[in-house]
């Protein structure tokens, strides 16, 4: 049994991304405190609590309660090959973005047009989602056409031997840094949507379209958080480590 001092020290040294990677259920704890576990995953709990004025002890207590609960069935992403994880991200999270972006864009524009006079925040919501939707679709294309194929090649060398192939972008850190910057920007846009809607609080008498919009925006943000976590905190670090350790073609 860890002492309280040992638990405090661990939370002070362990990054949020590492905590969520170890136990996916902690993601919900961080969300409840307004702590970003995907783009902000490289920071420690203590750092984020100090910066945001959150009671560190309350977060620690919530994490301990989660730890005490029985763990149900879940995916062990760390045990998957980079190829399998990449395909999972494409088939689950990229597919979700592609399947839902147009629908949410259309309904956001409709709600802004119908209700914008009385609720000007929905005009801003439509503007922000139009931007994030367009940027994310472009982002997914870059990952699927450039970065992910290279990561699969790294995995092939890791699994079967050989040397790292050449690339037009130099080291894999270059596209990874770009993808992480784009992740952060998408997260900022969705966070602004959450802020201007007061955590997706519906006005009295909200119509079905208004209600569906807020539910879908909440769902979209939640999916993106997990999507980015898998890339920023699991896939990308493994790709960087593989490239560093594997032999290169002369």
Secondary structure in CASP SS format (residue, H / E / C, confidence):
PFRMAT SS
TARGET T0000
AUTHOR 0000-0000-0000
METHOD secondary structure of the structure
MODEL  1
X C 1.00
X C 1.00
X C 1.00
X H 1.00
X H 1.00
X H 1.00
X H 1.00
X H 1.00
X H 1.00
X H 1.00
X H 1.00
X H 1.00
X H 1.00
X C 1.00
X E 1.00
X H 1.00
X H 1.00
X H 1.00
X H 1.00
X H 1.00
X H 1.00
X H 1.00
X C 1.00
X C 1.00
X C 1.00
X H 1.00
X H 1.00
X H 1.00
X H 1.00
X H 1.00
X H 1.00
X H 1.00
X C 1.00
X C 1.00
X C 1.00
X C 1.00
X C 1.00
X C 1.00
X C 1.00
X C 1.00
X C 1.00
X C 1.00
X C 1.00
X E 1.00
X H 1.00
X H 1.00
X H 1.00
X H 1.00
X H 1.00
X H 1.00
X H 1.00
X H 1.00
X C 1.00
X C 1.00
X C 1.00
X H 1.00
X H 1.00
X H 1.00
X H 1.00
X H 1.00
X H 1.00
X H 1.00
X H 1.00
X H 1.00
X H 1.00
X H 1.00
X H 1.00
X H 1.00
X C 1.00
X C 1.00
X C 1.00
X C 1.00
X C 1.00
X C 1.00
X C 1.00
X C 1.00
X H 1.00
X H 1.00
X H 1.00
X C 1.00
X C 1.00
X H 1.00
X H 1.00
X H 1.00
X H 1.00
X H 1.00
X H 1.00
X H 1.00
X H 1.00
X H 1.00
X H 1.00
X H 1.00
X H 1.00
X H 1.00
X H 1.00
X H 1.00
X H 1.00
X H 1.00
X H 1.00
X H 1.00
X H 1.00
X H 1.00
X H 1.00
X H 1.00
X H 1.00
X H 1.00
X H 1.00
X H 1.00
X H 1.00
X H 1.00
X H 1.00
X H 1.00
X H 1.00
X H 1.00
X H 1.00
X C 1.00
X C 1.00
X C 1.00
X C 1.00
X C 1.00
X H 1.00
X H 1.00
X H 1.00
X H 1.00
X H 1.00
X H 1.00
X H 1.00
X H 1.00
X H 1.00
X H 1.00
X H 1.00
X H 1.00
X H 1.00
X H 1.00
X H 1.00
X H 1.00
X H 1.00
X H 1.00
X H 1.00
X H 1.00
X H 1.00
X H 1.00
X H 1.00
X H 1.00
X H 1.00
X H 1.00
X H 1.00
X H 1.00
X H 1.00
X H 1.00
X H 1.00
X H 1.00
X H 1.00
X H 1.00
X H 1.00
X H 1.00
X H 1.00
X H 1.00
X H 1.00
X H 1.00
X C 1.00
X C 1.00
X C 1.00
X E 1.00
X C 1.00
X C 1.00
X C 1.00
X C 1.00
X C 1.00
X C 1.00
X C 1.00
X H 1.00
X H 1.00
X H 1.00
X H 1.00
X H 1.00
X H 1.00
X H 1.00
X H 1.00
X H 1.00
X H 1.00
X H 1.00
X H 1.00
X H 1.00
X H 1.00
X H 1.00
X H 1.00
X H 1.00
X H 1.00
X H 1.00
X H 1.00
X H 1.00
X H 1.00
X H 1.00
X H 1.00
X H 1.00
X C 1.00
X C 1.00
X C 1.00
X C 1.00
X C 1.00
X C 1.00
X C 1.00
X C 1.00
X C 1.00
X C 1.00
X C 1.00
X H 1.00
X H 1.00
X H 1.00
X H 1.00
X H 1.00
X H 1.00
X H 1.00
X H 1.00
X H 1.00
X H 1.00
X H 1.00
X H 1.00
X H 1.00
X H 1.00
X H 1.00
X H 1.00
X H 1.00
X H 1.00
X H 1.00
X H 1.00
X H 1.00
X H 1.00
X H 1.00
X H 1.00
X H 1.00
X H 1.00
X H 1.00
X H 1.00
X H 1.00
X H 1.00
X H 1.00
X H 1.00
X H 1.00
X H 1.00
X H 1.00
X H 1.00
X H 1.00
X H 1.00
X C 1.00
X C 1.00
X E 1.00
X C 1.00
X C 1.00
END
